Amino acid sequence: MPVTWEQYEKKLDDPALCELLPVRDYLDNVLIRTSGAVVAGYELRGITSYFASDQERDRS
């Protein structure tokens, strides 16, 4: 679906969270970055989580 110039510029100013995190994979609380580095990670859950599903938000 085509986007307007205004929508395109807004997308550049406000990128999605997944585009800000250079993560290639998440396994057993370990993040593998796109550079190949291995770092500790954790899973954020709850109503304040950006990744909370609709069902989790409804339950809260």
Secondary structure as a PSIPRED ss2 file (coil, helix, strand):
# PSIPRED VFORMAT (PSIPRED V4.0)

   1 M C   1.000  0.000  0.000
   2 P C   1.000  0.000  0.000
   3 V C   1.000  0.000  0.000
   4 T C   1.000  0.000  0.000
   5 W H   0.000  1.000  0.000
   6 E H   0.000  1.000  0.000
   7 Q H   0.000  1.000  0.000
   8 Y H   0.000  1.000  0.000
   9 E H   0.000  1.000  0.000
  10 K H   0.000  1.000  0.000
  11 K H   0.000  1.000  0.000
  12 L H   0.000  1.000  0.000
  13 D H   0.000  1.000  0.000
  14 D C   1.000  0.000  0.000
  15 P C   1.000  0.000  0.000
  16 A C   1.000  0.000  0.000
  17 L H   0.000  1.000  0.000
  18 C H   0.000  1.000  0.000
  19 E H   0.000  1.000  0.000
  20 L H   0.000  1.000  0.000
  21 L C   1.000  0.000  0.000
  22 P C   1.000  0.000  0.000
  23 V E   0.000  0.000  1.000
  24 R E   0.000  0.000  1.000
  25 D E   0.000  0.000  1.000
  26 Y E   0.000  0.000  1.000
  27 L E   0.000  0.000  1.000
  28 D C   1.000  0.000  0.000
  29 N C   1.000  0.000  0.000
  30 V E   0.000  0.000  1.000
  31 L E   0.000  0.000  1.000
  32 I E   0.000  0.000  1.000
  33 R E   0.000  0.000  1.000
  34 T C   1.000  0.000  0.000
  35 S C   1.000  0.000  0.000
  36 G C   1.000  0.000  0.000
  37 A C   1.000  0.000  0.000
  38 V E   0.000  0.000  1.000
  39 V E   0.000  0.000  1.000
  40 A E   0.000  0.000  1.000
  41 G C   1.000  0.000  0.000
  42 Y C   1.000  0.000  0.000
  43 E C   1.000  0.000  0.000
  44 L C   1.000  0.000  0.000
  45 R C   1.000  0.000  0.000
  46 G C   1.000  0.000  0.000
  47 I C   1.000  0.000  0.000
  48 T C   1.000  0.000  0.000
  49 S C   1.000  0.000  0.000
  50 Y C   1.000  0.000  0.000
  51 F C   1.000  0.000  0.000
  52 A C   1.000  0.000  0.000
  53 S C   1.000  0.000  0.000
  54 D H   0.000  1.000  0.000
  55 Q H   0.000  1.000  0.000
  56 E H   0.000  1.000  0.000
  57 R H   0.000  1.000  0.000
  58 D H   0.000  1.000  0.000
  59 R H   0.000  1.000  0.000
  60 S C   1.000  0.000  0.000
